[in-house]
Amino acid sequence: MQVECTKEEILLLEKIAFAARKLQMPAYVIGGFVRDKIIGRNTKDIDIVCLGDGIALAEQVSAMCKNKPTVAVYKNFGTAQAIIDGIDVEFVGARKESYRSESRNPTVEIGTLEDDQNRRDLTINALAISLNKEDYGDIIDPFNGQKDIEQKVLRTPLEPAQTFSDDPLRMLRTIRFATQLQYTIEEKTLQALSDNAARIDIISKERIAEELNKILACKKPSIGFDLLYTTGILKRIFPEMVDLAGAQYIDNIGHKDNFYHTIQVVDQLAPHSDNVWLRWAALLHDIGKPATKRFEKGHGWTFHNHEWIGSKMVPGIFKNLKLPLNEKMRYVQKLVQLHHRPVSLTKESITDSAIRRLLFDAGEEIDDLMLLCNADITSKNQEKVKRFRENFNLVADRMKAVEEQDQIRNWQPPITGELIMQTFNLSPSKVVGEIKDAVREAILDGVIKNDYEEAYQFMIIKANELNIKAI
């Protein structure tokens, strides 16, 4: 197979090769850079493995550069990293690893190139290119990784059960690569994922969340979540998602499988936004359905208030997965809580008041909310999908018209609490809130225009009703 590098990459690799020869240290490009160059994917970094001191090689390369790039040294790991000619390069000495059952942190000792390739997670990640004078540019492929790339297959270099048991993070990486590359996992390797699912328990939540985010960032995230589910890994890392799976029947009336509906929604959203937190909102939009599922005679299956229950579950899920408990979490929570609102508007005569309230409640997130709701339209019945989309588009058109007319998005009522207190000589109190809320509701209901004069007069009227007079 051909490995085509850019001019900048070629010059950099020649510089590293020269530095390695000067130190009499065999060196190789290894891993993701080689894989991505063969596949034709853009790559942002280069991993260099050498038979010797990786830190010394990094410092030698830096010394040869005009701008003398800073070398970050990680002595505990025997690695060094530097940005050289705009490319992120990591240097490490070849190593051999051995593991204990209770930890994924290996005991490391100096090894050969063969040892280093043996410890890789997948054959496609064990490819190396020689930077040595006698065989410069040759691909070293002991596990037929090039053939696996041709066949779009993922397999481990060594016995998969041992590979995954040693470092269970490799299981998540395998599923992530299957999702990113849309490759098939070889049968024995796939079985080992299921057999070793319990080993995932020793992986930190932070590393799990990192891999979930990478899966969500893919073009078709459903591949990864389906694999996580069918191998039993998802039940151990994210049981709330597994609770969505399955369809129950009573009186021959069933509901859709909400797990597969959910990952279809994420797939349908993916082409329209690469915002990973919006994708999290899609992943969690129906998370409250298992807790609210009821069968009602004459009505069938219901999930009343599942959006509200789901929004209450979001902080706990984020906390458990060590995801950020900040504005990103609140953004996801808000979209989960509101995701049913635009859909419910399609089932009734759409009033300007309902549209105003949706615009007001969603604020800056209204566009993302509408992307989510549009992606939420799924059915095997194409006529039903067509009807839902027509109704959804009607709501979207009405929202646009009302927004242009009333400018409600991120709107603040023209009457503030300070103005109310000043006008009626009031201290901060419950009644101030009542007057302010009444003005806001009147504007949202269309009783008065979103206008200071009308709002001021309405404030006076409301205060009079409460026996409060202006000073």
N, C-alpha and C positions, 0 to 999 in steps of 0.2 A: 504494500500500500504506500501511496505517496503522502508525505508530510510537507505541506506547503506553509512556510513561515513568511511573515512580513520582513521587509528589509531591516527594520529596527530589531526584530527578534533575532534575525540571522547575525547581525553585528554583535548583539548582546551575547548570544551563545558562543560566538567565536572568542569574545573577550573572556568569558568564563572558562572556555577550553584552554586558552592561553595561560590564564592564572593557575588552572589545575596542573598543567604541564610544568609550570615554573615551580610548583610545590611538589611535583612528582606524585600527584594524587589523582588516581583514576576518578572520573566524574561522569554523571549521566543525568539527562533530563528524565523525569519519571512521573507517572500518574496522569492527572487530569489534563495537563497541557498536551501530552502526546495523544491521548484519547480524543480531545476536542479538535485537534488539528487534523486527525484522520477523518473524523465525522464531518468537519467543516463548520463547527460551532465557534463563535467568538470566545476567546479566553482572556482572562484578566491577569493571570499570574503564572509563574513558572516554579516548579519544585525541582531542586537540584539535590541529588544524593551522591555522596562521594565516599570513597574508601579511605577514610581518614577523618580529619577534624573539619567539620562543616563550618564552624565559626572562623577558623583560620582562612578557609577558602573565601568566605564572604568578605573578610577584611582585606584580603589580597585583591579581590575584584574591585572593591571600593577604592583602594589605593591607586588603581590603574585608571580610574575615571577622573575626568577633568574637574567635575564639581564635587568629588569626594563625598558621595552620599552617605548619610548616617546609617550605621549598622546597628540594628536592635538585637541584642544578645540575650538568649534565654538559656543560661548555663544549666539549669535544672533539667532541661530537655535536650541540651546539646544542639540547639538550633540557633540560626541567625536569620534575620530578615532585613531586606533593604529595598527601597524604591530606586531602581537603576534604569536610567533612560526612560522613565515613565512606566516601567513595568515592575510589578511586585514580585520579588524573587525571594524564595526561602531556601536556605542551605541546611543540610543535615548529613551527618555521617551515617552510612549504612548500619542497620542494627537488626538484632535478633530479639524477639520478644517471647516471654513466657508469662502465663496468667495464673492467678488464683481464682477459685470459684466465686469468692465473695466480692470481687472487684474487677472492674474493666481496666484498671491501671496496671500495666504490665511491668514485670521486671525486665529491664533493658540491658543488653550487652552488645559490644561491638560485633558486627556481622559482615557478611559478604553481600554483594548485589543480589545473589540468589535468596539469601535470608530476607532481604528487604522486600523482594517481590513476593515471597511466600506469605508475608504478613498482610498483604493488601486485601481489601474486602472483596473485590471482583476482578475477574480476568482482564476486563477492559480498563481497569485502573492500575494494572500491574505492568503495563507496557513501559519500556525505557528506550531512550535513544543515546547511543554512545557519543561522548564528547572527546574521545581519546584518539590520538594521532593514527593508530593502526587500523581503526574501524570507525572513524568519525562519520556520524550520520546514520549508522546502521541501527535498525530497530531490533531490540532484544525482547523476544516474545515467547517465554517458556510455556505459557498456558493457552496458546492459540487465541489470544484476545482479539487479534485482527479478524479472525474467522467469526468470532462471536459478534463483532461489530457488523460484519457483512450480513450475518443472519439475524441481527437485532435480538440477541439473547444475552441474558445476565446469568452468570454462574460464578461460584467462588473458586479461587485458585486451588485451594486444598479442600479437604472434606468439609462440606457446608455446616454440618452439625457442630463440629469443633470450632470452625471459624466464627459462627454466631454465638456459641457458648462462651468463647474466650472474650469477645467484645460484642455485647448485644446491640450496641449502637449501629453495628454493621447491618443489622436487620432493617432498621429505619432508613439507613442510607440506600440499601438495596431497593426498598420500596420507593424511595424518593427518585432514584435513578430510573426505575421502571416508569415512573410518572413523567419525569422530565424528558426522557428520550423516547417514551412510548415503546419500550422494549418488552419482550416476554421474559418472565423468570423461568429458567430451566426447572423441570419437574422435581428433581432431587433437591435443588436449592429451595424451591417453593415449599416442599414438605418440611424442610429443616426450619423454615420460618415458623410454621405451625408448631412443630415439636419443641421449639425453644422459646415460645412466646413468653413463658413465665420468667425467663432470664431478663426481660426488659425492665423488671422491677428494680434492678440495681443501677439503672441509668437515671441521672438527675433530671428533674422536671425541666430545668432550663434547656438541656440538650434535646429533650423530647420536643419542647415548644419550638426550638430552632428548626427542627426537621419538619414539624407540622406546618410552620410558616413557609418553608421552601416548597412543600407539596402544594399548599394553597396558592403559591405564586405561579404554578405551572399552567400551561394552556388548558389542560384537562385534569383538574384536581381529583375528579371522581375515580380515576385509575388508582391513585394512591389510597384513598379512603376505602374503596372496595377491597383492595388487598389487605389493608390493616384490619378490616372487619372479618374477611374470610379466613385469615390466618389466626384470629383470636387475639391479636396484639391490641386492637382498638379497645376491647373490653377491659384491658388492664390499664390503659393510659387515659381513656376518655369514655367511661362507661355510660355517660349520659347520651352519647351518640348512639350507642348500641341499643339503648332502650327504645329508640325510634323504629327499630327494624321489625319487620313482620306485619302481616295483615290479618286481622281477626274477623271472623264471620259469625253473625247471629241472625237467625231467620233468613239465611242465604244473602244477607246484606253485609258487605265488607267495606273496609276503608283502604285507601292506598297505603303502600309500604312507605312510611314517612322517612326512613333512612335513604332509600334510593331516590325518593322525591327530592330530598334535601341535596344530595350530591349532584343531582341533575340541575337543580337551581344554581348551584355554585358554578357548574360548567356553563350554563346559559349566561351567567353574569360575566364570566371571565373575559370574553372578547370585548366587553364594553368598559372594563376598568381593571387596572393592575393594582388598585388600592387593596392591600392585604387585609386591612381592617374592615373594609366593605365586604370582602370575601368571608371574613369571620362572621359578620352579621348574617350573611346568606347561610353559612354553616349552622348558625344558632337560631335562625328565624323561627323554626318550629320546635325548638328544644323543650318547650313547655307542653307539647301535645300529650306525651305519655301520662303526665300528672292530671290532665284535664279530660282524658278520653272517657266518654260515657255513651251508652246505647239507650236511646229514648224511643219507646214505642211510637210509631207514626212519624218519627223524624229521622231514625237511623243513628248513625254515629255523629257525635258532637264533640267539639273541643273548645267549649266556651272559655273565653278569657285566657286562651293559651299564650297569646302575645304578652299579656301582663305577667303571667306566671313565668314565662320564658325570660322576660327582662329582669325579673328578680333573681333568676338563676345565674345570670351572666357574671356578676362579681365573684361568686363562689367558684365558677368554672375557671375564670381568669386567675384567681388566687391559687387554685389547685395546680394549674398548669404553669404557674410562675410567669404569666403574661402580665404586661404593665397594668397597674391599677390606677390609671390616670385618665386623662381626657380621651385616650384611645378606647379604654374600656367603657367610658360613659357614652362615647359615640356609638359603639356596638350596641350597648344597652338601649339607647334611644331608638335606633333603627329597628331592633327586635320588637320594642314596645309599639312602634308606629306601623309596622309592616302590613298590618291588616286594614289600616284606615283607608288607603286609596281603593283597595279591593271592595270594601264594604260600601263605598260611595257608588260603585257601579250597580249595586243591587237596589238602589232607591232613586227617586227623582233627585237629581243633584242640585242642591241649593247653593247660592253664593255664600251663605253663612257657613255651611259645612266646608266649603273650599277654603274660606278665610281661616277657619279654625285649624285646618290641616297645615296651611302655609305658615300660620303663626307658631304652631307647635313644632313643626319640623325645622323652621328657620333655615340656616345655611345648609342643612343636610337634606333639603327637599329633593334636590336633583339625584343624590345618591339613593334616597328612599325610593324614588320612582324607578331607578335602574333595578333596585332589588325587587320591587313589586312586579316589574315587567318580566324579570327572570323567574319569578314565582309562578308563572302561568305554565303549568304542565298538565298534560292529559294524553292518553292514548287515543282519545276521540278528537280528531282534528277539527271537526265542526265546533266542538266545545272550545277548543283553543282559539279558533277564529273568532267566535263570539266574545270570549273573554278579552281578546286583544282589541276588538272594536270598542268594547265598553271602556277598557283601560285608556285607549287613545282619546275617547270622548272626555274622560276625566282630565287627562293631561291637557287637552285643548281648553277646557273650562278653567283649569288652574292658570294657564298662561294668560287668559283673558282677564281673570279676576286680579292676578298679580299686576298686570299692566295698569289696571284701573285703580286698584287700592293700595299698591305698594306695601303689602302686609309682611312680606318676608323680612325677618329680623326687625320687625316693626316694634317700636315702643310707643305706648299710648301718649297722646299729646298732653294729657293731664298727669302730672307727677304727684307723688305724695307730699313733696315740699310745697307745691302750689296749693294743694288742698288745705294743708295746715296753715299756710299764710293767709289764705282767703277767709277761713272760718276761725282763725285764732285757736287752733287745736294743737294739742301735744300728740306725739306718736301714740296711736291707739287703734283699737279694732275698727272703729268707725271710719277712720281714714282709709283703711284697707277696703272696707265695704264700698265706699264711694269710688275709689280707684278701680276696683273690680267691676262695679256697675258700669262705669264709663267704657272700660275695655270690652265688656260683654256686649254693650249696645253697639259698639263699632263692629265687632265681629258678627253680630246678628243682623247688621245692616239697618238698625233702627236709626242711627245717625251716620253721617259720613266721617271718614277718617280726616277730620278737619278740626283745627283748634277752636274756632268760634262755636261750632255746633257742640263739640265736646265740653266746652266751658259752660254753655247754657244748660246742657244735660246735667253737669255736675251741680249746678245751682238747684235744679229741679229735684235731683236725688237728695241733696242735703236738706231741702225743705221738707221732703217726705219723712226725713229723720229728725225733723224739728231743729235743724241747725241753720243758723242765719249767718250770712256773710257780714264781716265787720266793715 
